[in-house]
Amino acid sequence: VPADAEVSGIVVDAAGNILSDLSGFAKLSGQIDSGGTIEQGKFLFTVPAGIYTLSVVLSPGSSYTSGASQTVSLETGKTTSVKVVVSKNTSKITGELKDETGKAVTGFDAYVFATSEAGIWQEALFEKATGVYTLHVAAGTWYVGYEIDSASGFLSLPKADIQMAVGEGQTLTKDLIVAKAGSTIKGQVTDPTGKGVAYAFVEVSGEFGDPMVAGAQTDVNGLYSVAVPAGSYFVKTFVHPEHGFINAEERSVTIADGEILTVNLKLKTADI
């Protein structure tokens, strides 16, 4: 398909000033998905003519929050100029990652993320030594979640379910409470001959289409271990297609509090 239309854009602040220190990615979604990098507050790239939705993704830790997406109509042989307005992150959401007893959770890799009502994404790392986090955001309503290393024995919140409304220039303090996973599902992922498969991903999800509860990658011998709370789950594998295997049959399991349950998963052969 010929890329016969050009889009030229600038990213500006509320006063209309080009943000020459801004980097990120401008994305077009439509008959095809395409895009280009934002450098010094500007972007320029070619795509097939058509009507697209333009959105901007800023670098993690940026001082700005991108606005809502906009519709652009690109014509053959023409350059269409667009302007994208972003908001200064004048507000903060901060707090600690704590367990259910109020003790700070430290010593593990973890990050916090937030999405706005317009679908804008922000993220930040927890300080490993203190469990403290700081999200720099624009004023508005944000929905927060977090991910923590499964080796910590705590559960992640992979969905942005915690709602927070923050005002202009406000610092909102909100501690995030993580649930302890007191049970363990472990086992080995093997190929059809019984040999362990390294770097396969094992996902434990809730019943009836619930999102992933926890997951882990297998080691060089195909072994995995996932900490979960007591309950009923589905256990499934994901293996890269280049290995030539098909994912193992999904397993339905129920685990009691404090139980260590062994679930071995055998991949199938892809023969066509």
Salt bridges, closest charged atoms under 4 A:
GLU75 OE1 - LYS78 NZ 3.08
ASP109 OD1 - LYS128 NZ 3.38
ASP175 OD2 - LYS98 NZ 3.10
GLU203 OE2 - LYS236 NZ 3.95
GLU242 OE1 - HIS240 ND1 3.92
GLU249 OE2 - LYS268 NZ 3.01
GLU250 OE2 - LYS236 NZ 3.12
